[in-house]
Amino acid sequence: MSRVPDSDKMPFGKHCGVALDKVPVSYLNWYFHEQRGRLPHMDMVMAYIQRNKGALKQEDDDLIWDD
């Protein structure tokens, strides 16, 4: 999959239409754990999370980012 830019929009949910870099880290963490594999057409969100996992960890180090 190609690189997903920060400016790409969240394609679903309560943050639909928001640039990925503006979506709350807690929401991305929830998606990472709860929605992985459920919506195959949303792989771009998981690709964005995987690419930015280090920065997301730094933004909220209380969240768990283990695979």
mmCIF file as gemmi writes it, N, C-alpha and C atoms, coordinates in Angstrom:
data_model
loop_
_atom_site.group_PDB
_atom_site.id
_atom_site.type_symbol
_atom_site.label_atom_id
_atom_site.label_alt_id
_atom_site.label_comp_id
_atom_site.label_asym_id
_atom_site.label_entity_id
_atom_site.label_seq_id
_atom_site.pdbx_PDB_ins_code
_atom_site.Cartn_x
_atom_site.Cartn_y
_atom_site.Cartn_z
_atom_site.occupancy
_atom_site.B_iso_or_equiv
_atom_site.pdbx_formal_charge
_atom_site.auth_seq_id
_atom_site.auth_asym_id
_atom_site.pdbx_PDB_model_num
ATOM 1 N N . MET Axp A 1 ? 0.853 -1.185 0 1 0 ? 1 A 1
ATOM 2 C CA . MET Axp A 1 ? 0 0 0 1 0 ? 1 A 1
ATOM 3 C C . MET Axp A 1 ? 0.891 1.238 0 1 0 ? 1 A 1
ATOM 4 N N . SER Axp A 2 ? 0.451 2.221 -0.721 1 0 ? 2 A 1
ATOM 5 C CA . SER Axp A 2 ? 1.224 3.461 -0.784 1 0 ? 2 A 1
ATOM 6 C C . SER Axp A 2 ? 1.106 4.242 0.526 1 0 ? 2 A 1
ATOM 7 N N . ARG Axp A 3 ? 2.003 5.173 0.667 1 0 ? 3 A 1
ATOM 8 C CA . ARG Axp A 3 ? 2.034 6.007 1.87 1 0 ? 3 A 1
ATOM 9 C C . ARG Axp A 3 ? 0.741 6.813 1.992 1 0 ? 3 A 1
ATOM 10 N N . VAL Axp A 4 ? 0.19 6.839 3.183 1 0 ? 4 A 1
ATOM 11 C CA . VAL Axp A 4 ? -1.055 7.569 3.454 1 0 ? 4 A 1
ATOM 12 C C . VAL Axp A 4 ? -0.675 8.915 4.062 1 0 ? 4 A 1
ATOM 13 N N . PRO Axp A 5 ? -0.968 10.019 3.37 1 0 ? 5 A 1
ATOM 14 C CA . PRO Axp A 5 ? -0.603 11.338 3.895 1 0 ? 5 A 1
ATOM 15 C C . PRO Axp A 5 ? -1.432 11.746 5.114 1 0 ? 5 A 1
ATOM 16 N N . ASP Axp A 6 ? -0.848 12.579 5.954 1 0 ? 6 A 1
ATOM 17 C CA . ASP Axp A 6 ? -1.541 13.092 7.133 1 0 ? 6 A 1
ATOM 18 C C . ASP Axp A 6 ? -2.836 13.81 6.763 1 0 ? 6 A 1
ATOM 19 N N . SER Axp A 7 ? -2.871 14.383 5.582 1 0 ? 7 A 1
ATOM 20 C CA . SER Axp A 7 ? -4.038 15.16 5.16 1 0 ? 7 A 1
ATOM 21 C C . SER Axp A 7 ? -5.192 14.309 4.637 1 0 ? 7 A 1
ATOM 22 N N . ASP Axp A 8 ? -4.965 13.002 4.427 1 0 ? 8 A 1
ATOM 23 C CA . ASP Axp A 8 ? -6.077 12.137 4.014 1 0 ? 8 A 1
ATOM 24 C C . ASP Axp A 8 ? -7.16 12.182 5.08 1 0 ? 8 A 1
ATOM 25 N N . LYS Axp A 9 ? -8.386 12.04 4.661 1 0 ? 9 A 1
ATOM 26 C CA . LYS Axp A 9 ? -9.532 12.164 5.566 1 0 ? 9 A 1
ATOM 27 C C . LYS Axp A 9 ? -9.933 10.812 6.152 1 0 ? 9 A 1
ATOM 28 N N . MET Axp A 10 ? -10.339 10.842 7.422 1 0 ? 10 A 1
ATOM 29 C CA . MET Axp A 10 ? -10.884 9.65 8.066 1 0 ? 10 A 1
ATOM 30 C C . MET Axp A 10 ? -12.14 9.267 7.295 1 0 ? 10 A 1
ATOM 31 N N . PRO Axp A 11 ? -12.227 8.02 6.802 1 0 ? 11 A 1
ATOM 32 C CA . PRO Axp A 11 ? -13.325 7.664 5.908 1 0 ? 11 A 1
ATOM 33 C C . PRO Axp A 11 ? -14.618 7.215 6.592 1 0 ? 11 A 1
ATOM 34 N N . PHE Axp A 12 ? -14.66 7.18 7.912 1 0 ? 12 A 1
ATOM 35 C CA . PHE Axp A 12 ? -15.833 6.647 8.603 1 0 ? 12 A 1
ATOM 36 C C . PHE Axp A 12 ? -15.869 7.135 10.047 1 0 ? 12 A 1
ATOM 37 N N . GLY Axp A 13 ? -16.953 6.817 10.728 1 0 ? 13 A 1
ATOM 38 C CA . GLY Axp A 13 ? -17.062 7.061 12.164 1 0 ? 13 A 1
ATOM 39 C C . GLY Axp A 13 ? -17.314 8.509 12.541 1 0 ? 13 A 1
ATOM 40 N N . LYS Axp A 14 ? -17.213 8.772 13.823 1 0 ? 14 A 1
ATOM 41 C CA . LYS Axp A 14 ? -17.545 10.107 14.325 1 0 ? 14 A 1
ATOM 42 C C . LYS Axp A 14 ? -16.536 11.163 13.901 1 0 ? 14 A 1
ATOM 43 N N . HIS Axp A 15 ? -15.38 10.745 13.392 1 0 ? 15 A 1
ATOM 44 C CA . HIS Axp A 15 ? -14.381 11.692 12.897 1 0 ? 15 A 1
ATOM 45 C C . HIS Axp A 15 ? -14.288 11.657 11.369 1 0 ? 15 A 1
ATOM 46 N N . CYS Axp A 16 ? -15.329 11.156 10.736 1 0 ? 16 A 1
ATOM 47 C CA . CYS Axp A 16 ? -15.379 11.072 9.276 1 0 ? 16 A 1
ATOM 48 C C . CYS Axp A 16 ? -15.15 12.461 8.665 1 0 ? 16 A 1
ATOM 49 N N . GLY Axp A 17 ? -14.236 12.519 7.689 1 0 ? 17 A 1
ATOM 50 C CA . GLY Axp A 17 ? -13.946 13.779 7.02 1 0 ? 17 A 1
ATOM 51 C C . GLY Axp A 17 ? -12.848 14.6 7.657 1 0 ? 17 A 1
ATOM 52 N N . VAL Axp A 18 ? -12.379 14.199 8.833 1 0 ? 18 A 1
ATOM 53 C CA . VAL Axp A 18 ? -11.309 14.914 9.542 1 0 ? 18 A 1
ATOM 54 C C . VAL Axp A 18 ? -9.965 14.391 9.032 1 0 ? 18 A 1
ATOM 55 N N . ALA Axp A 19 ? -9.005 15.287 8.815 1 0 ? 19 A 1
ATOM 56 C CA . ALA Axp A 19 ? -7.663 14.86 8.407 1 0 ? 19 A 1
ATOM 57 C C . ALA Axp A 19 ? -7.107 13.888 9.451 1 0 ? 19 A 1
ATOM 58 N N . LEU Axp A 20 ? -6.442 12.833 8.991 1 0 ? 20 A 1
ATOM 59 C CA . LEU Axp A 20 ? -5.955 11.803 9.904 1 0 ? 20 A 1
ATOM 60 C C . LEU Axp A 20 ? -5.06 12.362 11.001 1 0 ? 20 A 1
ATOM 61 N N . ASP Axp A 21 ? -4.28 13.385 10.696 1 0 ? 21 A 1
ATOM 62 C CA . ASP Axp A 21 ? -3.406 13.944 11.737 1 0 ? 21 A 1
ATOM 63 C C . ASP Axp A 21 ? -4.158 14.789 12.757 1 0 ? 21 A 1
ATOM 64 N N . LYS Axp A 22 ? -5.446 15.002 12.537 1 0 ? 22 A 1
ATOM 65 C CA . LYS Axp A 22 ? -6.285 15.75 13.488 1 0 ? 22 A 1
ATOM 66 C C . LYS Axp A 22 ? -7.232 14.832 14.271 1 0 ? 22 A 1
ATOM 67 N N . VAL Axp A 23 ? -7.279 13.556 13.902 1 0 ? 23 A 1
ATOM 68 C CA . VAL Axp A 23 ? -8.117 12.595 14.617 1 0 ? 23 A 1
ATOM 69 C C . VAL Axp A 23 ? -7.468 12.325 15.976 1 0 ? 23 A 1
ATOM 70 N N . PRO Axp A 24 ? -8.245 12.324 17.06 1 0 ? 24 A 1
ATOM 71 C CA . PRO Axp A 24 ? -7.655 12.078 18.387 1 0 ? 24 A 1
ATOM 72 C C . PRO Axp A 24 ? -6.908 10.749 18.446 1 0 ? 24 A 1
ATOM 73 N N . VAL Axp A 25 ? -5.755 10.784 19.102 1 0 ? 25 A 1
ATOM 74 C CA . VAL Axp A 25 ? -4.931 9.584 19.242 1 0 ? 25 A 1
ATOM 75 C C . VAL Axp A 25 ? -5.724 8.461 19.899 1 0 ? 25 A 1
ATOM 76 N N . SER Axp A 26 ? -6.561 8.79 20.864 1 0 ? 26 A 1
ATOM 77 C CA . SER Axp A 26 ? -7.341 7.752 21.547 1 0 ? 26 A 1
ATOM 78 C C . SER Axp A 26 ? -8.282 7.028 20.583 1 0 ? 26 A 1
ATOM 79 N N . TYR Axp A 27 ? -8.818 7.738 19.59 1 0 ? 27 A 1
ATOM 80 C CA . TYR Axp A 27 ? -9.705 7.114 18.594 1 0 ? 27 A 1
ATOM 81 C C . TYR Axp A 27 ? -8.897 6.194 17.675 1 0 ? 27 A 1
ATOM 82 N N . LEU Axp A 28 ? -7.709 6.647 17.259 1 0 ? 28 A 1
ATOM 83 C CA . LEU Axp A 28 ? -6.866 5.796 16.432 1 0 ? 28 A 1
ATOM 84 C C . LEU Axp A 28 ? -6.427 4.554 17.202 1 0 ? 28 A 1
ATOM 85 N N . ASN Axp A 29 ? -6.159 4.706 18.483 1 0 ? 29 A 1
ATOM 86 C CA . ASN Axp A 29 ? -5.798 3.563 19.315 1 0 ? 29 A 1
ATOM 87 C C . ASN Axp A 29 ? -6.958 2.585 19.418 1 0 ? 29 A 1
ATOM 88 N N . TRP Axp A 30 ? -8.155 3.1 19.607 1 0 ? 30 A 1
ATOM 89 C CA . TRP Axp A 30 ? -9.341 2.237 19.645 1 0 ? 30 A 1
ATOM 90 C C . TRP Axp A 30 ? -9.457 1.462 18.341 1 0 ? 30 A 1
ATOM 91 N N . TYR Axp A 31 ? -9.32 2.154 17.213 1 0 ? 31 A 1
ATOM 92 C CA . TYR Axp A 31 ? -9.413 1.476 15.92 1 0 ? 31 A 1
ATOM 93 C C . TYR Axp A 31 ? -8.341 0.409 15.798 1 0 ? 31 A 1
ATOM 94 N N . PHE Axp A 32 ? -7.132 0.729 16.199 1 0 ? 32 A 1
ATOM 95 C CA . PHE Axp A 32 ? -5.997 -0.192 16.112 1 0 ? 32 A 1
ATOM 96 C C . PHE Axp A 32 ? -6.306 -1.508 16.822 1 0 ? 32 A 1
ATOM 97 N N . HIS Axp A 33 ? -6.956 -1.44 17.976 1 0 ? 33 A 1
ATOM 98 C CA . HIS Axp A 33 ? -7.237 -2.646 18.756 1 0 ? 33 A 1
ATOM 99 C C . HIS Axp A 33 ? -8.586 -3.291 18.426 1 0 ? 33 A 1
ATOM 100 N N . GLU Axp A 34 ? -9.599 -2.508 18.2 1 0 ? 34 A 1
ATOM 101 C CA . GLU Axp A 34 ? -10.95 -3.056 18.098 1 0 ? 34 A 1
ATOM 102 C C . GLU Axp A 34 ? -11.438 -3.319 16.678 1 0 ? 34 A 1
ATOM 103 N N . GLN Axp A 35 ? -10.982 -2.562 15.726 1 0 ? 35 A 1
ATOM 104 C CA . GLN Axp A 35 ? -11.527 -2.682 14.379 1 0 ? 35 A 1
ATOM 105 C C . GLN Axp A 35 ? -10.584 -3.362 13.39 1 0 ? 35 A 1
ATOM 106 N N . ARG Axp A 36 ? -9.387 -3.636 13.798 1 0 ? 36 A 1
ATOM 107 C CA . ARG Axp A 36 ? -8.412 -4.265 12.9 1 0 ? 36 A 1
ATOM 108 C C . ARG Axp A 36 ? -9.003 -5.535 12.288 1 0 ? 36 A 1
ATOM 109 N N . GLY Axp A 37 ? -8.951 -5.617 10.983 1 0 ? 37 A 1
ATOM 110 C CA . GLY Axp A 37 ? -9.415 -6.81 10.288 1 0 ? 37 A 1
ATOM 111 C C . GLY Axp A 37 ? -10.906 -6.886 10.056 1 0 ? 37 A 1
ATOM 112 N N . ARG Axp A 38 ? -11.68 -6.042 10.678 1 0 ? 38 A 1
ATOM 113 C CA . ARG Axp A 38 ? -13.135 -6.089 10.519 1 0 ? 38 A 1
ATOM 114 C C . ARG Axp A 38 ? -13.603 -5.398 9.25 1 0 ? 38 A 1
ATOM 115 N N . LEU Axp A 39 ? -12.896 -4.36 8.854 1 0 ? 39 A 1
ATOM 116 C CA . LEU Axp A 39 ? -13.294 -3.58 7.688 1 0 ? 39 A 1
ATOM 117 C C . LEU Axp A 39 ? -12.125 -3.536 6.711 1 0 ? 39 A 1
ATOM 118 N N . PRO Axp A 40 ? -12.016 -4.535 5.846 1 0 ? 40 A 1
ATOM 119 C CA . PRO Axp A 40 ? -10.84 -4.608 4.985 1 0 ? 40 A 1
ATOM 120 C C . PRO Axp A 40 ? -10.654 -3.383 4.094 1 0 ? 40 A 1
ATOM 121 N N . HIS Axp A 41 ? -11.731 -2.701 3.737 1 0 ? 41 A 1
ATOM 122 C CA . HIS Axp A 41 ? -11.601 -1.512 2.894 1 0 ? 41 A 1
ATOM 123 C C . HIS Axp A 41 ? -11.056 -0.316 3.67 1 0 ? 41 A 1
ATOM 124 N N . MET Axp A 42 ? -10.807 -0.464 4.936 1 0 ? 42 A 1
ATOM 125 C CA . MET Axp A 42 ? -10.253 0.609 5.755 1 0 ? 42 A 1
ATOM 126 C C . MET Axp A 42 ? -8.774 0.38 6.056 1 0 ? 42 A 1
ATOM 127 N N . ASP Axp A 43 ? -8.106 -0.423 5.218 1 0 ? 43 A 1
ATOM 128 C CA . ASP Axp A 43 ? -6.686 -0.7 5.431 1 0 ? 43 A 1
ATOM 129 C C . ASP Axp A 43 ? -5.85 0.565 5.445 1 0 ? 43 A 1
ATOM 130 N N . MET Axp A 44 ? -6.316 1.615 4.776 1 0 ? 44 A 1
ATOM 131 C CA . MET Axp A 44 ? -5.531 2.851 4.736 1 0 ? 44 A 1
ATOM 132 C C . MET Axp A 44 ? -5.396 3.459 6.124 1 0 ? 44 A 1
ATOM 133 N N . VAL Axp A 45 ? -6.404 3.306 6.961 1 0 ? 45 A 1
ATOM 134 C CA . VAL Axp A 45 ? -6.316 3.833 8.322 1 0 ? 45 A 1
ATOM 135 C C . VAL Axp A 45 ? -5.263 3.047 9.105 1 0 ? 45 A 1
ATOM 136 N N . MET Axp A 46 ? -5.27 1.72 8.965 1 0 ? 46 A 1
ATOM 137 C CA . MET Axp A 46 ? -4.277 0.902 9.655 1 0 ? 46 A 1
ATOM 138 C C . MET Axp A 46 ? -2.874 1.208 9.131 1 0 ? 46 A 1
ATOM 139 N N . ALA Axp A 47 ? -2.735 1.443 7.833 1 0 ? 47 A 1
ATOM 140 C CA . ALA Axp A 47 ? -1.434 1.799 7.271 1 0 ? 47 A 1
ATOM 141 C C . ALA Axp A 47 ? -0.943 3.123 7.863 1 0 ? 47 A 1
ATOM 142 N N . TYR Axp A 48 ? -1.841 4.077 8.018 1 0 ? 48 A 1
ATOM 143 C CA . TYR Axp A 48 ? -1.494 5.366 8.619 1 0 ? 48 A 1
ATOM 144 C C . TYR Axp A 48 ? -1.041 5.164 10.061 1 0 ? 48 A 1
ATOM 145 N N . ILE Axp A 49 ? -1.781 4.358 10.807 1 0 ? 49 A 1
ATOM 146 C CA . ILE Axp A 49 ? -1.426 4.098 12.215 1 0 ? 49 A 1
ATOM 147 C C . ILE Axp A 49 ? -0.059 3.421 12.292 1 0 ? 49 A 1
ATOM 148 N N . GLN Axp A 50 ? 0.156 2.396 11.482 1 0 ? 50 A 1
ATOM 149 C CA . GLN Axp A 50 ? 1.431 1.671 11.524 1 0 ? 50 A 1
ATOM 150 C C . GLN Axp A 50 ? 2.601 2.602 11.196 1 0 ? 50 A 1
ATOM 151 N N . ARG Axp A 51 ? 2.431 3.452 10.189 1 0 ? 51 A 1
ATOM 152 C CA . ARG Axp A 51 ? 3.508 4.375 9.785 1 0 ? 51 A 1
ATOM 153 C C . ARG Axp A 51 ? 3.808 5.396 10.871 1 0 ? 51 A 1
ATOM 154 N N . ASN Axp A 52 ? 2.795 5.784 11.625 1 0 ? 52 A 1
ATOM 155 C CA . ASN Axp A 52 ? 2.945 6.854 12.62 1 0 ? 52 A 1
ATOM 156 C C . ASN Axp A 52 ? 2.938 6.354 14.06 1 0 ? 52 A 1
ATOM 157 N N . LYS Axp A 53 ? 3.069 5.063 14.245 1 0 ? 53 A 1
ATOM 158 C CA . LYS Axp A 53 ? 2.945 4.5 15.594 1 0 ? 53 A 1
ATOM 159 C C . LYS Axp A 53 ? 3.902 5.138 16.598 1 0 ? 53 A 1
ATOM 160 N N . GLY Axp A 54 ? 5.116 5.398 16.199 1 0 ? 54 A 1
ATOM 161 C CA . GLY Axp A 54 ? 6.083 6.02 17.113 1 0 ? 54 A 1
ATOM 162 C C . GLY Axp A 54 ? 5.625 7.389 17.579 1 0 ? 54 A 1
ATOM 163 N N . ALA Axp A 55 ? 5.156 8.205 16.655 1 0 ? 55 A 1
ATOM 164 C CA . ALA Axp A 55 ? 4.673 9.546 17.011 1 0 ? 55 A 1
ATOM 165 C C . ALA Axp A 55 ? 3.402 9.462 17.85 1 0 ? 55 A 1
ATOM 166 N N . LEU Axp A 56 ? 2.534 8.52 17.53 1 0 ? 56 A 1
ATOM 167 C CA . LEU Axp A 56 ? 1.293 8.366 18.298 1 0 ? 56 A 1
ATOM 168 C C . LEU Axp A 56 ? 1.604 7.936 19.731 1 0 ? 56 A 1
ATOM 169 N N . LYS Axp A 57 ? 2.586 7.056 19.9 1 0 ? 57 A 1
ATOM 170 C CA . LYS Axp A 57 ? 2.999 6.637 21.247 1 0 ? 57 A 1
ATOM 171 C C . LYS Axp A 57 ? 3.488 7.839 22.045 1 0 ? 57 A 1
ATOM 172 N N . GLN Axp A 58 ? 4.273 8.696 21.406 1 0 ? 58 A 1
ATOM 173 C CA . GLN Axp A 58 ? 4.804 9.872 22.103 1 0 ? 58 A 1
ATOM 174 C C . GLN Axp A 58 ? 3.696 10.843 22.479 1 0 ? 58 A 1
ATOM 175 N N . GLU Axp A 59 ? 2.683 10.944 21.638 1 0 ? 59 A 1
ATOM 176 C CA . GLU Axp A 59 ? 1.591 11.877 21.91 1 0 ? 59 A 1
ATOM 177 C C . GLU Axp A 59 ? 0.774 11.45 23.12 1 0 ? 59 A 1
ATOM 178 N N . ASP Axp A 60 ? 0.594 10.128 23.297 1 0 ? 60 A 1
ATOM 179 C CA . ASP Axp A 60 ? -0.132 9.622 24.469 1 0 ? 60 A 1
ATOM 180 C C . ASP Axp A 60 ? 0.509 8.3 24.88 1 0 ? 60 A 1
ATOM 181 N N . ASP Axp A 61 ? 1.484 8.394 25.759 1 0 ? 61 A 1
ATOM 182 C CA . ASP Axp A 61 ? 2.227 7.19 26.156 1 0 ? 61 A 1
ATOM 183 C C . ASP Axp A 61 ? 1.475 6.307 27.139 1 0 ? 61 A 1
ATOM 184 N N . ASP Axp A 62 ? 0.273 6.704 27.549 1 0 ? 62 A 1
ATOM 185 C CA . ASP Axp A 62 ? -0.542 5.851 28.41 1 0 ? 62 A 1
ATOM 186 C C . ASP Axp A 62 ? -1.312 4.79 27.606 1 0 ? 62 A 1
ATOM 187 N N . LEU Axp A 63 ? -1.407 4.965 26.298 1 0 ? 63 A 1
ATOM 188 C CA . LEU Axp A 63 ? -2.13 4.02 25.455 1 0 ? 63 A 1
ATOM 189 C C . LEU Axp A 63 ? -1.22 2.861 25.061 1 0 ? 63 A 1
ATOM 190 N N . ILE Axp A 64 ? -1.796 1.708 24.849 1 0 ? 64 A 1
ATOM 191 C CA . ILE Axp A 64 ? -1.053 0.509 24.47 1 0 ? 64 A 1
ATOM 192 C C . ILE Axp A 64 ? -1.088 0.37 22.951 1 0 ? 64 A 1
ATOM 193 N N . TRP Axp A 65 ? 0.079 0.249 22.326 1 0 ? 65 A 1
ATOM 194 C CA . TRP Axp A 65 ? 0.191 0.164 20.871 1 0 ? 65 A 1
ATOM 195 C C . TRP Axp A 65 ? 0.786 -1.155 20.41 1 0 ? 65 A 1
ATOM 196 N N . ASP Axp A 66 ? 0.807 -2.161 21.274 1 0 ? 66 A 1
ATOM 197 C CA . ASP Axp A 66 ? 1.367 -3.46 20.886 1 0 ? 66 A 1
ATOM 198 C C . ASP Axp A 66 ? 0.448 -4.144 19.89 1 0 ? 66 A 1
ATOM 199 N N . ASP Axp A 67 ? 1.061 -4.897 18.982 1 0 ? 67 A 1
ATOM 200 C CA . ASP Axp A 67 ? 0.27 -5.648 17.986 1 0 ? 67 A 1
ATOM 201 C C . ASP Axp A 67 ? -0.473 -6.783 18.624 1 0 ? 67 A 1
